[in-house]
Amino acid sequence: MTTEITPARIRALVIVGVALLAAGVSSVWTLWASAFARYMYIEDLGLAEATEFAIARDPTPVDHGLAIFGGILILLGAATLVAAAVLVARHRRRAGR
């Protein structure tokens, strides 16, 4: 079953791809900001040389989950944008441009 490639479908794919990419980058940025804030808090307390710093420096399971989630969203967004680019090329080829 073949569906017609319309500019509206391509536009929708681009919008979804950009949204997924933005959500993934936002997740990874949030992870970085959280880890940096945790580090700065411990340093402000003067515990940078202590054992507590070594424990707090290690990533938590939530950090791992957020990194994986963000990576998946970035990959899905990139794949969606590539699919939209392929559809644009097909649409132009069929239209004779």
N, C-alpha and C positions, 0 to 999 in steps of 0.2 A: 504494500500500500504506500503510494507516494503522495505526499502533501505538497501543495504549491509553496514555494518560497516567496514570502511576501515581506516587504520592508517592515511591516509591523512586527512580524515574528523575529526578524533580525534585531530590531530595536529592543524588543523584549529580552532577547538573549543578552544583548550588550548591557542592559540595565541590571539584569540578574547577575551577570558576571562581575560588573563593577561593584555591586552591593556585596557579593560574596568576598571579593578581594578586599574591600574596605573593612568588612567585619573581621576577616582573618588578620589583617595588619593591625587593626585595633586591639584584637585579643593579644597578639604578640607584644604590642606596645604596652598594654596594661600589665602584662607579665614582667616586662623589663622595669617599668615604673615601680611596681610592687617590690621587686627584689632590691632595687636601688633605695627605696624608702626604708626597707627593713635594714639594709646595711648602714644607712646614715643614722638611723635611730640608735642602733647598737654602738656606733662610733661616738655619737653624742653622749651616750651614757658612760663612755670611757672603758668599754669592755672589748675593744678591738683586739686585745692581746689575750683575752680570757678564753676558756673552753666554751662559754656560752656563744661566743662569736662563731666558733667552728660549727656548733650545732645549728645556729640560726642561718648560717651561710648556705647550708645544704638545701637544695630544692625540696619542696614538700610534694606530696602526691597531687595536690591541687595545681601546683606549678607545672608538673609533668602533664597533667590533663589539659591545662590551658594551652600549653605549647603544642600538644598534639592536635587539639581542636583548632587552634589558629593555623597550624600548618595544613590541615585538611581543608579548611575554608579557603586558604590561599591557593592551594592546588585546584580545588573545584572552580574557583573564580577564574583562574588562568585557563583552565580547560574550557570553560564556557565562552570566554573571550576568543579562544582559538576556534571553537566551533562556529561562533558568529562570523569570524573572518573567513572561514571556509565557505559559509553560506553566502556571504557577500560576493566572493569570487564566483561561485556557481551562478548566483543571480545575475551578475554582470555578463558572464559568458552566455547564459541563455538569452539575455536581452540583446546580445550582439554588440556590447560596448567594448 
